[in-house]
């Protein structure tokens, strides 16, 4: 556990799980659940097994790539979509 030294010289241990985002397979938890649900709907509901697997592999790979650059990319994307444009 890393320690932080304050002004008084005291050390406070902080567990790593309190500072890192929650990831499932390298992707943010909510994105992984959403991708898995949609892929299961394709595979099980529409009986498009290959399409469901291909969709999941591509979507999860993109989420893992984005999470390596910024673990909170999903929150940023949601805020970006909700934000109105200056000239709108």
N, CA, C and O of each residue as an XYZ file, in Angstrom:
352
protein
N       0.842     -1.180      0.000
C       0.000      0.000      0.000
C       0.886      1.242      0.000
O       1.772      1.384      0.842
N       0.639      2.135     -0.948
C       1.433      3.355     -0.968
C       1.076      4.255      0.207
O      -0.044      4.210      0.716
N       2.007      5.049      0.624
C       1.784      5.958      1.747
C       1.939      7.390      1.281
O       2.733      7.688      0.390
N       1.178      8.262      1.888
C       1.244      9.682      1.574
C       1.788     10.412      2.796
O       1.283     10.242      3.906
N       2.795     11.207      2.591
C       3.368     11.973      3.691
C       2.821     13.384      3.634
O       3.006     14.092      2.645
N       2.145     13.790      4.699
C       1.577     15.137      4.764
C       2.577     16.129      5.319
O       3.768     15.832      5.413
N       2.103     17.297      5.682
C       2.969     18.356      6.186
C       3.569     18.005      7.540
O       4.695     18.401      7.839
N       2.825     17.261      8.367
C       3.307     16.950      9.710
C       4.214     15.737      9.757
O       4.687     15.377     10.835
N       4.473     15.097      8.634
C       5.324     13.930      8.626
C       4.588     12.639      8.922
O       5.216     11.586      9.035
N       3.261     12.696      9.051
C       2.488     11.490      9.313
C       2.297     10.710      8.022
O       2.280     11.284      6.934
N       2.155      9.410      8.150
C       1.965      8.537      6.997
C       0.592      7.898      7.087
O       0.214      7.354      8.124
N      -0.157      7.968      5.982
C      -1.492      7.375      5.929
C      -1.496      6.332      4.822
O      -1.301      6.675      3.656
N      -1.715      5.057      5.165
C      -1.769      4.037      4.118
C      -3.081      4.128      3.334
O      -4.153      4.275      3.920
N      -2.986      4.040      2.013
C      -4.161      4.073      1.147
C      -4.139      2.815      0.298
O      -3.164      2.539     -0.402
N      -5.225      2.055      0.369
C      -5.287      0.824     -0.407
C      -5.467      1.146     -1.886
O      -6.168      2.093     -2.241
N      -4.832      0.356     -2.743
C      -4.837      0.612     -4.173
C      -6.246      0.545     -4.764
O      -6.527      1.245     -5.737
N      -7.136     -0.274     -4.207
C      -8.482     -0.424     -4.740
C      -9.319      0.845     -4.566
O     -10.342      1.007     -5.231
N      -8.895      1.740     -3.681
C      -9.635      2.991     -3.498
C      -9.306      4.028     -4.569
O     -10.042      5.002     -4.725
N      -8.236      3.839     -5.292
C      -7.810      4.849     -6.257
C      -7.933      4.398     -7.708
O      -7.875      5.234     -8.610
N      -8.101      3.100     -7.959
C      -8.173      2.606     -9.324
C      -9.618      2.372     -9.746
O     -10.444      1.997     -8.914
N      -9.940      2.587    -11.022
C     -11.310      2.353    -11.490
C     -11.629      0.859    -11.546
O     -10.729      0.022    -11.604
N     -12.921      0.540    -11.527
C     -13.366     -0.846    -11.583
C     -13.417     -1.278    -13.039
O     -14.179     -0.717    -13.827
N     -12.614     -2.270    -13.404
C     -12.551     -2.757    -14.768
C     -12.918     -4.236    -14.806
O     -12.624     -4.983    -13.872
N     -13.561     -4.648    -15.892
C     -13.863     -6.064    -16.130
C     -13.175     -6.460    -17.426
O     -13.577     -6.024    -18.505
N     -12.163     -7.268    -17.327
C     -11.439     -7.678    -18.513
C     -10.718     -6.526    -19.188
O     -10.479     -6.569    -20.394
N     -10.368     -5.503    -18.431
C      -9.651     -4.360    -18.973
C     -10.545     -3.233    -19.446
O     -10.045     -2.162    -19.791
N     -11.852     -3.442    -19.473
C     -12.805     -2.412    -19.907
C     -13.596     -1.929    -18.688
O     -13.731     -2.667    -17.712
N     -14.115     -0.710    -18.730
C     -14.950     -0.242    -17.623
C     -16.132     -1.191    -17.402
O     -16.687     -1.748    -18.349
N     -16.494     -1.356    -16.160
C     -17.513     -2.334    -15.783
C     -18.825     -2.118    -16.529
O     -19.389     -3.077    -17.057
N     -19.319     -0.902    -16.587
C     -20.603     -0.638    -17.239
C     -20.536     -0.910    -18.737
O     -21.497     -1.423    -19.310
N     -19.416     -0.576    -19.383
C     -19.276     -0.833    -20.814
C     -19.197     -2.330    -21.086
O     -19.766     -2.808    -22.067
N     -18.502     -3.072    -20.236
C     -18.392     -4.520    -20.424
C     -19.753     -5.194    -20.265
O     -20.089     -6.109    -21.018
N     -20.527     -4.744    -19.292
C     -21.860     -5.319    -19.085
C     -22.772     -4.976    -20.256
O     -23.518     -5.834    -20.728
N     -22.724     -3.745    -20.728
C     -23.551     -3.332    -21.864
C     -23.178     -4.104    -23.122
O     -24.061     -4.589    -23.830
N     -21.895     -4.226    -23.410
C     -21.451     -4.984    -24.586
C     -21.832     -6.456    -24.478
O     -22.283     -7.052    -25.456
N     -21.656     -7.036    -23.314
C     -22.012     -8.436    -23.123
C     -23.502     -8.685    -23.264
O     -23.915     -9.701    -23.825
N     -24.312     -7.765    -22.758
C     -25.764     -7.906    -22.873
C     -26.210     -7.815    -24.328
O     -27.037     -8.609    -24.776
N     -25.665     -6.851    -25.064
C     -26.034     -6.702    -26.467
C     -25.553     -7.902    -27.289
O     -26.268     -8.371    -28.175
N     -24.363     -8.391    -27.003
C     -23.848     -9.561    -27.714
C     -24.690    -10.797    -27.394
O     -24.933    -11.618    -28.278
N     -25.134    -10.942    -26.158
C     -25.995    -12.068    -25.792
C     -27.355    -11.951    -26.476
O     -27.935    -12.958    -26.882
N     -27.867    -10.723    -26.605
C     -29.131    -10.532    -27.312
C     -28.998    -10.923    -28.776
O     -29.902    -11.534    -29.346
N     -27.883    -10.573    -29.376
C     -27.651    -10.982    -30.765
C     -27.518    -12.498    -30.874
O     -28.136    -13.117    -31.740
N     -26.723    -13.086    -30.008
C     -26.437    -14.511    -30.083
C     -27.600    -15.387    -29.680
O     -27.915    -16.359    -30.366
N     -28.243    -15.052    -28.569
C     -29.314    -15.900    -28.057
C     -30.684    -15.493    -28.590
O     -31.468    -16.343    -29.011
N     -30.966    -14.204    -28.570
C     -32.287    -13.729    -28.976
C     -32.527    -13.831    -30.467
O     -33.560    -14.343    -30.899
N     -31.595    -13.354    -31.246
C     -31.751    -13.369    -32.701
C     -31.104    -14.589    -33.348
O     -31.201    -14.782    -34.560
N     -30.448    -15.405    -32.540
C     -29.757    -16.613    -32.982
C     -28.717    -16.319    -34.062
O     -28.546    -17.093    -35.004
N     -28.038    -15.205    -33.912
C     -26.919    -14.829    -34.779
C     -25.643    -15.002    -33.972
O     -25.028    -14.026    -33.542
N     -25.249    -16.262    -33.771
C     -24.136    -16.585    -32.894
C     -22.850    -15.905    -33.334
O     -22.157    -15.286    -32.527
N     -22.540    -16.024    -34.607
C     -21.287    -15.458    -35.103
C     -21.283    -13.939    -34.969
O     -20.275    -13.351    -34.578
N     -22.399    -13.309    -35.289
C     -22.477    -11.851    -35.187
C     -22.323    -11.392    -33.738
O     -21.680    -10.375    -33.478
N     -22.902    -12.128    -32.798
C     -22.782    -11.776    -31.383
C     -21.356    -11.877    -30.881
O     -20.879    -11.007    -30.153
N     -20.676    -12.947    -31.276
C     -19.288    -13.134    -30.849
C     -18.381    -12.084    -31.478
O     -17.523    -11.511    -30.806
N     -18.577    -11.834    -32.777
C     -17.754    -10.827    -33.465
C     -17.998     -9.450    -32.871
O     -17.053     -8.696    -32.639
N     -19.282     -9.109    -32.620
C     -19.590     -7.807    -32.014
C     -18.906     -7.684    -30.658
O     -18.294     -6.656    -30.366
N     -19.003     -8.729    -29.819
C     -18.414     -8.650    -28.488
C     -16.900     -8.490    -28.557
O     -16.327     -7.684    -27.823
N     -16.251     -9.246    -29.430
C     -14.791     -9.141    -29.546
C     -14.360     -7.744    -29.980
O     -13.421     -7.178    -29.420
N     -15.040     -7.195    -30.970
C     -14.656     -5.875    -31.468
C     -14.977     -4.788    -30.443
O     -14.131     -3.944    -30.149
N     -16.198     -4.805    -29.899
C     -16.608     -3.764    -28.946
C     -15.769     -3.819    -27.669
O     -15.364     -2.780    -27.148
N     -15.508     -5.019    -27.168
C     -14.703     -5.129    -25.949
C     -13.261     -4.710    -26.220
O     -12.625     -4.076    -25.378
N     -12.754     -5.061    -27.383
C     -11.394     -4.644    -27.743
C     -11.258     -3.134    -27.823
O     -10.260     -2.571    -27.372
N     -12.261     -2.477    -28.397
C     -12.242     -1.007    -28.470
C     -12.303     -0.402    -27.071
O     -11.599      0.565    -26.783
N     -13.142     -0.967    -26.199
C     -13.249     -0.450    -24.831
C     -11.949     -0.655    -24.053
O     -11.548      0.217    -23.282
N     -11.294     -1.783    -24.244
C     -10.019     -2.033    -23.561
C      -8.963     -1.055    -24.068
O      -8.192     -0.512    -23.277
N      -8.923     -0.827    -25.379
C      -7.972      0.124    -25.956
C      -8.201      1.526    -25.388
O      -7.252      2.209    -25.004
N      -9.474      1.950    -25.336
C      -9.790      3.280    -24.813
C      -9.484      3.372    -23.318
O      -9.025      4.412    -22.847
N      -9.732      2.298    -22.571
C      -9.490      2.317    -21.124
C      -8.002      2.359    -20.805
O      -7.613      2.872    -19.755
N      -7.164      1.828    -21.691
C      -5.725      1.926    -21.460
C      -5.255      3.368    -21.575
O      -4.318      3.774    -20.888
N      -5.894      4.135    -22.432
C      -5.525      5.544    -22.588
C      -6.142      6.401    -21.484
O      -5.482      7.286    -20.941
N      -7.423      6.136    -21.150
C      -8.121      6.885    -20.110
C      -9.153      5.961    -19.467
O     -10.168      5.662    -20.097
N      -8.932      5.497    -18.234
C      -9.866      4.555    -17.605
C     -11.270      5.111    -17.409
O     -12.214      4.340    -17.240
N     -11.426      6.403    -17.427
C     -12.751      6.997    -17.246
C     -13.306      7.547    -18.560
O     -14.050      8.529    -18.561
N     -12.944      6.913    -19.677
C     -13.373      7.416    -20.976
C     -14.884      7.373    -21.134
O     -15.448      8.217    -21.830
N     -15.558      6.408    -20.503
C     -16.997      6.292    -20.651
C     -17.708      7.477    -20.002
O     -18.660      8.009    -20.573
N     -17.263      7.896    -18.821
C     -17.863      9.059    -18.176
C     -17.629     10.321    -18.996
O     -18.509     11.177    -19.096
N     -16.441     10.433    -19.582
C     -16.129     11.583    -20.432
C     -17.006     11.572    -21.673
O     -17.499     12.622    -22.086
N     -17.211     10.407    -22.274
C     -18.049     10.292    -23.464
C     -19.489     10.663    -23.158
O     -20.122     11.369    -23.943
N     -20.014     10.202    -22.035
C     -21.391     10.527    -21.650
C     -21.536     12.028    -21.417
O     -22.524     12.628    -21.841
N     -20.562     12.637    -20.748
C     -20.608     14.080    -20.521
C     -20.508     14.837    -21.836
O     -21.174     15.856    -22.016
N     -19.684     14.349    -22.757
C     -19.530     14.996    -24.059
C     -20.838     14.950    -24.852
O     -21.205     15.935    -25.493
N     -21.534     13.829    -24.814
C     -22.782     13.694    -25.562
C     -23.870     14.581    -24.969
O     -24.673     15.145    -25.711
N     -23.910     14.713    -23.653
C     -24.940     15.531    -22.995
C     -24.663     17.028    -23.103
O     -25.582     17.839    -22.985
N     -23.416     17.396    -23.324
C     -23.041     18.806    -23.374
C     -23.529     19.424    -24.682
O     -23.278     18.881    -25.759
N     -24.224     20.554    -24.591
C     -24.717     21.221    -25.787
C     -23.590     22.001    -26.450
O     -22.703     22.536    -25.784
N     -23.645     22.052    -27.750
C     -22.638     22.783    -28.510
C     -22.779     24.276    -28.322
O     -23.846     24.768    -27.955
N     -21.710     24.988    -28.573
C     -21.705     26.437    -28.383
C     -22.633     27.130    -29.391
O     -23.330     28.083    -29.042
N     -22.639     26.650    -30.630
C     -23.443     27.281    -31.672
C     -24.787     26.610    -31.889
O     -25.514     26.989    -32.807
N     -25.138     25.632    -31.078
C     -26.395     24.900    -31.284
C     -27.605     25.728    -30.875
O     -28.739     25.260    -30.984
